[in-house]
Amino acid sequence: MTGVYPVRGRVFRPWKNGGGETAEIAVSPAGTGFDGFDWRVSTAWVASDGPFSSFPGIDRVLTVIEGGPMVLEIDASRITLDAGSPPLAFAGEAPVMALLTGPPLLDFNVMCRRPMRARVEKGPLRPDHAARLIGAEVIAAGFG
């Protein structure tokens, strides 16, 4: 995966569960819907409390780009995320409830079908690679 994926080219669509909006940045295979991708990179606007969509067999990495904070209830844990928080990895089938404790937020989400895995690093965008695909590992960087 190479290239620049500008904001002006993104179209926000309803989440799988209908509770918010997401804009796809890149997906494989190209043109695949929510149930058939191998990996997916997207952003989403979170403007209200509610459950996350379930993605069985998918691992997710979520990071807040701006706004927030929000508290995620995952199983018995409560995790607060804001623009200063490190990326959070969790299973796509885990029941997750989002509780906004501040203004709406924009997040960055990478999802991979197992056994692939993703790692998201926050920090300055390196011009030599904003995101790259290495074997079965998706690495996305450049927020912070």
C-alpha positions as CSV (number, residue, x, y, z in Angstrom):
1,M,0.0,0.0,0.0
2,T,1.6,3.3,-1.1
3,G,0.4,6.7,-1.9
4,V,-1.4,9.7,-0.4
5,Y,-5.1,9.4,0.4
6,P,-6.4,12.9,0.7
7,V,-9.4,13.9,2.9
8,R,-11.2,15.5,-0.1
9,G,-11.5,12.0,-1.7
10,R,-13.1,10.4,1.3
11,V,-16.9,9.8,1.5
12,F,-18.4,9.2,5.0
13,R,-20.9,6.4,5.1
14,P,-22.9,4.9,8.0
15,W,-21.2,2.4,10.3
16,K,-22.0,-1.2,10.1
17,N,-24.3,-0.8,13.1
18,G,-25.7,2.5,11.8
19,G,-24.6,4.5,14.9
20,G,-22.1,6.8,13.3
21,E,-20.1,7.5,10.1
22,T,-16.9,6.1,8.7
23,A,-14.7,7.1,5.7
24,E,-12.6,4.4,4.1
25,I,-9.0,5.3,3.3
26,A,-7.9,2.0,1.9
27,V,-9.2,-1.6,1.9
28,S,-8.1,-5.0,0.5
29,P,-9.4,-6.4,-1.6
30,A,-10.4,-3.1,-3.2
31,G,-14.2,-2.4,-3.2
32,T,-14.9,-5.0,-0.4
33,G,-17.7,-4.3,2.1
34,F,-17.7,-4.6,5.9
35,D,-17.9,-8.4,5.9
36,G,-15.3,-9.4,3.3
37,F,-12.1,-7.4,3.7
38,D,-8.7,-8.7,4.6
39,W,-7.7,-5.4,6.0
40,R,-9.3,-1.9,6.2
41,V,-7.9,1.6,7.1
42,S,-10.5,4.2,7.9
43,T,-11.4,7.3,9.9
44,A,-14.7,7.8,11.8
45,W,-16.6,10.7,13.5
46,V,-17.8,9.8,16.9
47,A,-20.4,12.3,18.1
48,S,-22.5,10.3,20.6
49,D,-22.3,7.4,23.0
50,G,-23.0,3.9,21.7
51,P,-21.8,0.4,21.0
52,F,-19.1,-0.5,18.5
53,S,-20.0,-2.7,15.5
54,S,-19.0,-6.4,16.0
55,F,-16.3,-7.7,13.6
56,P,-15.8,-11.4,14.4
57,G,-12.3,-12.7,13.4
58,I,-11.0,-9.2,13.0
59,D,-8.4,-7.4,15.2
60,R,-8.6,-3.6,15.5
61,V,-6.3,-0.8,16.3
62,L,-7.9,2.5,17.2
63,T,-6.4,5.9,17.9
64,V,-8.0,9.3,18.4
65,I,-6.7,12.0,16.0
66,E,-8.6,15.0,17.4
67,G,-11.3,15.8,19.9
68,G,-12.6,13.6,22.7
69,P,-11.9,12.2,25.1
70,M,-14.0,9.0,25.1
71,V,-14.1,6.1,27.5
72,L,-14.3,2.6,25.9
73,E,-15.8,-0.1,28.0
74,I,-14.3,-3.4,26.7
75,D,-15.3,-6.5,28.7
76,A,-14.7,-5.4,32.3
77,S,-12.2,-2.6,31.5
78,R,-12.6,1.1,31.1
79,I,-10.0,2.8,28.9
80,T,-9.9,6.6,28.3
81,L,-8.7,7.7,24.8
82,D,-7.9,11.1,23.6
83,A,-5.6,12.6,21.0
84,G,-2.6,12.1,23.4
85,S,-3.3,8.4,24.1
86,P,-1.4,5.6,22.4
87,P,-3.2,3.5,19.9
88,L,-5.5,0.8,21.4
89,A,-5.6,-2.8,20.0
90,F,-8.6,-5.0,20.7
91,A,-10.6,-7.9,19.3
92,G,-13.3,-6.9,16.8
93,E,-15.8,-9.3,18.4
94,A,-15.3,-7.9,21.9
95,P,-18.4,-6.0,23.1
96,V,-17.3,-2.3,23.2
97,M,-19.3,0.7,24.4
98,A,-18.1,4.2,23.7
99,L,-18.9,7.0,26.2
100,L,-18.0,10.5,25.1
101,T,-16.7,12.7,27.9
102,G,-15.8,15.6,25.7
103,P,-16.5,17.0,22.3
104,P,-17.0,14.8,19.2
105,L,-13.9,13.1,18.0
106,L,-12.2,11.9,14.8
107,D,-10.5,8.5,15.1
108,F,-8.2,6.4,12.9
109,N,-8.9,2.7,12.7
110,V,-7.0,-0.2,11.2
111,M,-8.7,-3.6,11.0
112,C,-7.1,-6.9,9.9
113,R,-8.6,-10.3,9.5
114,R,-6.6,-12.9,11.6
115,P,-3.9,-14.1,11.3
116,M,-2.8,-10.7,9.9
117,R,-2.0,-8.1,12.5
118,A,-1.7,-4.3,12.5
119,R,0.5,-1.9,14.4
120,V,-0.2,1.9,14.5
121,E,2.4,4.3,15.6
122,K,1.7,7.9,16.5
123,G,4.3,10.5,15.6
124,P,5.5,12.7,12.8
125,L,4.6,11.6,9.3
126,R,7.7,10.2,7.7
127,P,7.8,11.2,4.0
128,D,9.3,7.8,3.0
129,H,6.2,5.9,4.2
130,A,2.9,7.0,5.6
131,A,1.7,3.4,5.6
132,R,3.1,0.2,4.3
133,L,2.1,-3.4,4.0
134,I,4.8,-5.9,5.0
135,G,3.8,-9.5,4.4
136,A,0.8,-10.0,6.6
137,E,1.4,-7.0,8.8
138,V,-0.1,-3.6,8.1
139,I,1.8,-0.7,9.6
140,A,0.3,2.8,9.6
141,A,2.0,5.8,11.0
142,G,1.9,9.6,11.1
143,F,-0.6,10.9,13.7
144,G,0.5,13.0,16.6
